[in-house]
Amino acid sequence: MESYRKNIRVFLAFFGPTAGWLVLFFFVPLAIIWIYSFGENSSLTTIKTTWTLDNYKRLFEPEIIGLFWRSVWLSVVSTAICIVMAYPIAMVIATASRKAKPWLLLVIILPFWTNLLIRTYALLNILGTRGRLNDLLHWFWNMGHGALELVGLGSLLGEQFEPIVFLGTPGGVMIGLVYVYLPFAVLPIYSSLERLDRNYLEASLDLGASQWHTFRKILLPLSISGINTAAIITFIPLLGSFLIPNLLGRGQVDMIANVIERQFKSANDWPFGSALSLFLLYITFIILAIQSFAAMRKRNQENG
Amino acid sequence: MPKPSISIRRRRFLQGAAAVGMSFSLPKRSAAASGKVNFYNWDTYIGETTLEDFTKATGIEVQYDLFADNDELFAKLRNGNPGYDLIVPSNDYVERMISADMLVPLDHSKIPNMKNLDPAFLDPAHDPGRKYTVPYMWGTIGIGYRKSKVKSTPDSWAALYQSDEYANHIALLGEAQTVMQMALKLMGKSLNDWTDENIAAAEAMIIAQKKNITAFAPDNGQDLLLAGEVDLAQEWNGDIQQAMDEDDDISYSVPKEGTLIWEDALAIPKGGPNPDGAHELINYLLDAEVGAKIADFIYYATPNAAARKLLGPEYNENPVIFPSQETLEKSEISIYPGQEIISKIDAAWTRIKAAG
């Protein structure tokens, strides 16, 4: 692995373009946004860098805190649902036969082959008040209502079918978020279960531990790193999600990214928008720092 | 201010797209040399063959690009013109662009067809003396509604802003300024009267009504109306006209408190490669026959008096396109309030979004 020091030219030839790309299209724009975040609108189209902290102070206005809070709890709950749903899926794939495994993985990855925008529009069609899901519920309602009427309990389900409103509610947005980010949670959990030594499980069961006990004391601790990774890589994009709340939230369930977008468009307040974007970035850094700190402590403990 | 639509249902959109053969690439800097004009317009906002006819008549090619809203247009141009020759901002953005020195003054001698315009449009507050722009189309905001679902015509903004009669079947627009302006109209105020008290009152009104509102629809109120998701939608008249073409059960009313009158104007942004060609295209679009063809196709109100003379009562007496004189008198055109007010409106909007 040390050979790149010897073949410095080859190394540069491969690494140079990537590094250049990263600097030009990531670090430079980020630096510009960082500078903007200390600026003020000096006219309609120009920003003066005055190194003011006003944009950061505005982050603590109650409505911004409120929207941040909504973003955080929607993301935390969606992440939790993703992990709870992903774990059994990952277990099924990890324990599937050699032949079935690639097919099951394909099913998980398949949604990525369709553009997110199109998938979200499909969800709009499914979740609408007149959508497919409510059509299905209506059909069930009719069946149930008919059956109950036969036994004289016709009023039990109400006089009329009331469609469930998904769109424009936090619940509807959460369905969309879980749908989109579930695969992100399945894959890391799957890979940690895949690597796990099955002998531990057999030993536990042979020695008389119940299934539940084996799960809690053996399986879960051994796959905790996968769960951690899954939590991080779903939570971070969830926190910044824009498209799902924008379309499924119908303007009623805005998250923080929707506020950021507005600053760059109708509010024409790029400095504040920059401060908001960077705040999101800082939160991400803090989460990652906490995670690696926790991992480090755990390693130290294990090493004694 | 036609709102674009991703809906594939639109007959007009499909015809328009096929006829114009749109190109979405960025305009090239070398356009002037090849006699090309880069025209940046709204979606579904030109006649079926207008641009082809222009090329045939003048030999100037048109590179046609589309934008979705004024904010997008403004954001693209604010850090320098990427190469557009002709743009179509709405009235308050015309003001913003003039004050930011982004527009080229028009050479009226190159636009003889300005004589075709209705004189009422020649000296508006947003561009006195038409120094920078010529009007292209105008219209109103009103209530699109499903006839079979309402007891009587919803003729007041209160149906959207204060009543729970249509609870959970209401769509408002998604733009902070416009939605708050209609609340001001309902309160009997001028929609340009942005005092702190008025902003606070409008904010409180919308927050109180929020539970009854299905959607703040960014640009698809008419689609929600067509899908039956809402029964009342605050929308631009042209969008509801298009929905009415598809569904006989849909109608449009302009509330009695008055409404916002918008105007989209043709303007030449600074730094474009071919201002001469842009002048030529403006003049062509103001031609009576060309203007009539466009208006007849997109069904927006044209300020071109000569063009209107060529069109029949189906267009000229259409209440969706041309509101009554009485309504017009109570309606206003929006004036750009300045960045400070815009920030206040946005803060109120954020509070509205955070509530509930």
Interface residues (C-beta under 8 A of the other chain):
Chain A: N41 S43 L44 T45 E61 P62 E63 I64 G66 L67 R70 Y121 G128 T129 R130 V165 L167 G168 N246 R250 G251 Q252 D254 N258 V259 R262 Q263 F264 K265 S266 A267 N268 D269
Chain B: I6 D69 D71 E72 F74 A75 R78 N79 R96 S99 A100 M102 N168 G174 E175 A176 Q177 K210 I213 T214 A215 F216 A217 P218 A227 G228 E229 Q339 I342 S343 D346 A347 W349 T350 R351 K353 A354 G356
